[in-house]
């Protein structure tokens, strides 16, 4: 009957596909393709490369496990599992379309060297020779990174500074040549983990980058090494930040809101305790390094001590406006020597 013929043909197709997959996984992928991937990565990065297995999975596509990129000094990148699915039909037109690439449990070492360059530049600087250019055009539409980790080390200090970025989940959407979109979520371990979220888009024809970035529970003292030479110490407090960023024509535009909770700043005998919300906009010219900014700060129950003319000012409340050259307030209240006062001030060229 027709149904029996259909199931017989289907059974034969399943057997043939299964045999092809077995042949791929036992002969083609573990030898030729695996060696090709390793040699290509070696030439592209200039580093040593090892790859444990390369197999085809009917659900995940091409799957590689335990990829390691290293040199004599250290391991630069490890990847527990990477997989990609691709479309077969376009191969006839010498084009490979990869709808998605998934990278699971990757770990990368990011080093800022003493000359202020980064080790990641070495991995991107080399180019494959013209004689070995790929015979196929490859189109990738999405890259997904799951549960990744970046170990950052700054060697510009006498005692290297290290910090980890963990639980990194990242999505990159490629709609070439029109735009590239991204979103990420990660955290930096601390007493309260510093939460990082970001999303944005780069419009290629306009050379326009827009992004939204948020930081929660940012602890400045975790990065003391970067400002300790100023003599300033931030001993306590958390900061939450929301940033709207735009970059076009070598101008960086930033609008941000920062909420400070019990932020304690000290320098020598001076100490300030701040609870505030700061709204500001900033414009930075990437060519001539010029910066301009303005904003407002709402201050609540702040305190200052260690001033020469008055030992302590408490319960400071009010709104302060500021620009690059001016700071002012129309109504600022505080307690000095236990006496409540209100003030109005304007400082220029401060």
N, C-alpha and C positions, 0 to 999 in steps of 0.2 A: 504494500500500500504506500501512498504518498508520505504518510507520517513516518512509517518505518524507514523509508529512504532518507527522509530529512534527518532523523535521529542518527542514522548510520553515517551520513555525511558529516554531521556535527561531531560525532564520536571520533571519526577519522581526523577531522580538523584539530580537535583537542589533543589527540595523540601526537599529531605532527608538530603542533605548537609546543607541547611539552618536551618533545625530543629536541626541538630547536633551542628551547631555554636551557635544557640540560647540556647541550653541546656548547652553547654560549658560556655557561657558568663553569664548565670543566675544561674547555679548550681555548676559546677565543679571549674571553675577558681576563682570566687569571694570567695569561701569558702576554699576548700581543698588546691588548688595549691597556692593561695595567702598566706594562713597561713604557708604553707611549705616554701615559699620563705622568708617570714619575719623571721621565726624561724631559718632558715639556715643562713641568714645574721647576725642575732643576735649572733649566736654561733660562726660564723667565725670572726666577728669583735669585739665582746665583748661590743658592743654599743646598744643603743636603735634604733629601726627601725620602720618606719611607711610607709605604702603604700596605696595610695588612691584607685586606681583601677587596675585591671588586666583583660584584654579582648583579644579575638582573632579577628584579622582583616584579611580578605581574601587577602588584598594587602600587609600589613606590617608584618603579622604573629602575634606572641605573643607581645602584647603591654602593658607596665606598665606605669602609670602616677603618678607623684608627689611622688617619693621615697625620703625619708629623713632618714639620719643616724645621730644620735645626742647622747649627753650624758647630764649630769646635768649642765655642764658648757657652752656648745656651740653646734651649729650645724656644723657638719663636712662636710657633703655632701648633696646636693639636686640635684635631677634629674627630670626635667619636663616631659620628655618622653624617654623611652627606648623601642626598638623593635628588634625582631630577627625572621628570617625565618629559618625553619629547614626542613630537608628531612624526610619523613615519612617511606619509605621503609626500611632504615637501622635499624629502631626500632626493626625489627624482629631479628636482630643480636645483640641486646643489645648495639647498638651504635647510638648516636645522632650526626648528622652532621649539623652544623650551618654555612651556607655560609657567613653570615654577621650579625653583631650586630651594631645597630645605637643608639647612645646616643645623645640626643638633649637638649641643654640648661642646661648643668650641671654646678654646682658651688661647688667648694671645698675650704675648709680652710686648708692652709698649714702653720704649726707653727714650727719654730725652737725654742726649749725650752732652758732654762738656762744651762742645762747640755749638750748642743750641739746635742741632739737627736731631731728627728722630729716626730710629732704626727702621720704621715702616717705609721710609723713603728708599731704602736699599731694595726692598721687595718690589717696588714699583718702578725703579729706575731702568732696569734692564729691558731690552726689547728682543723679541724673537727675530732671528735673521730673515731677510726677505725670501731666501730659498726655502724656508720652512713655514711660510705662511699657510694657514689652514685653507683647504680646498673648498670648504663650505662656509657660507655666510651663516652666522649664528645669531638668532634673535632670542633674547631672554625678557620675559614680561614681569616676573616677580621673584624676589629673593627673600626668603624667610629665615631668620636666625632665632633659634630657641635656646634658652637656658645657657647663654654664653657668659664668659668671664674675661675681663681685661685686667691684667696685672700691670700697673703703671709704676715705673721707676724713674726718678729724676736724678741723674748723675751730676748735675751742675752744682750740687752742694757737697761740702767736704764729707758729710755723712749722707749717703743717698736717701732721698725721701721716697717712700713707697705707699701706694694706696690701691685698693682693689675696687673694681666696678663689677658687681655680681648681678645674677638673675637678669641678664640683658636679653630682652626680646625685641627684635627689630624686623620691620617689614619695609621692603623697597619695591616700589611699583614703577616699572619702566614703560613709558608710553613714548618711545623714541620715534621721530626726533622732536616731539612736541614738549614733553615735560617729564620730570621725575618726581614722584611723591614718596614720602617716608613717614613712618611713625616708630617710636621706640619707647621702651619703659625699662628702667633699671634701678639699682640702689647701690649706695656706698655704705658699707658697714660702719656703724658708729654706735654710741650709747643708745640713740634712737636712729635707726637707719635713715640715711638721707635719700629721699625718693626723687627720682628724676623721670620726667615725662617730656616728650617732644614730638611734634608733628610739623610737617611743612611740605613745600613744593618748590621746585626749581623749574621755571619756564625758560627753556633753552633759547628760543628765538629772541626773547626779550632780555635774556641774561638777568632775570629777576628771581631772587630768592625771598620767600616768605616763610616764617616759622613761628610757632608758639612753643614756649618752653616753660616748664614749671619745676621748681625745687621746693621740697617740703622738708622741714627739720634740718635745714642747713646749719652746720655748726662751724663757725669760723676757726675755733681753736684747733680743729682737726688739720688745718692748713697753716699753722703758726709759722712754719719755716719760711713761707713766702712774704711775711710782713714783719718778722721779728727784728730785722735790722732797723726798722723805723722807730723802735722803742715802744711801740703800741702793743698792748696785750689785751686780747678779748677772752676773758676767763669764763664767761657764762653766756647763756642765751641761745635762742633759736631764731632762725629767719626763714620765712616762707616767701618765695618770689614767683611772680608771674611775668613773663616777658613776651612781648610781641616784637618780632624782628623782621626787618626788611632790608635787603641789600640790592642796590642798583646803581650803575654808573660810578662805581668805587665810593659810594656813600652808604654808610651803615646807619640805619634808623632804628632806634630802640625805644619802645614805650614799656615801662615796667611799674609794677606795684610790689613793694616789699613791706612785709609785716614783721617787726622785730618784737620778740617777747623776752623781757628781762635781759636785754643785751647789756653786758657790763664791759665797758672799755676803760682802760687805764694806761697812763703814761707818767712814770715817776710818781709824784704825789697826787696828780690829778686822776680823778675817777668819775665816770658818768654811768648812770644806769638808765636805760632807755626802754620805753614801751611806745612804739610809734608805727604809723603807717605812712610810707613814702610813696608818692605818685610822681613820676618824672618821665621826661622824654629826653633822649640823647641823640646827637647827630655827630658822626665821626667820619672824617674824610680819610680814606685809606691811603691816598697818595701823599698829601702834605701833612698827615698826622694831626690835623687840627680837630679839636673837639668843642662842641657847644652843648649846653644842657640847661634845663630849667625844671622846676617842679615845686611840690608842696609837701610838707611833713606835718601830720597831725600827731602831736605829742601828748601822752597821757601819763600822769603820775611818775614823771622822770625825776632824777635827782643828780646833782653835781656836788662834788666835794674836793677839797685840796686846792682851791683857788687862793691866791695871795691876798686879795682885798676882802674876801669873805670866805670863811671856812666851808660853809655848806649852803646849798640852795636846794630846797625840797619841794615836792609836789608841784612840779612844773607841768602846766597844761596850756594848750593853745595850738594855733596853726602858724607855721613858719613857711614863708615863700623864699625860693632861692633861684638864682641864675648863676652863670659862670662868674659874674663879678659883683653880685649883690645878694644880700640876705636881709629879710625884713619880716616883721610881724605887726599886725594891727591890734592884737589883743592876746598878750601872753601873761598868764598868772603864775605865781610861785609863792613860797614861804621863805623869807630870809630872817634869821634869828627868831623864828616863830611868828613873824609878822606877815600877814597876807599882803601881797602887793600885786598890782597889774602894771604892765609895761607895754610900750609901743616903741619900736626901734627900726632903724634902717641903716645898714652898713653897706658902703659901696667900696669897690676895689679892695675887698678884704683878702 
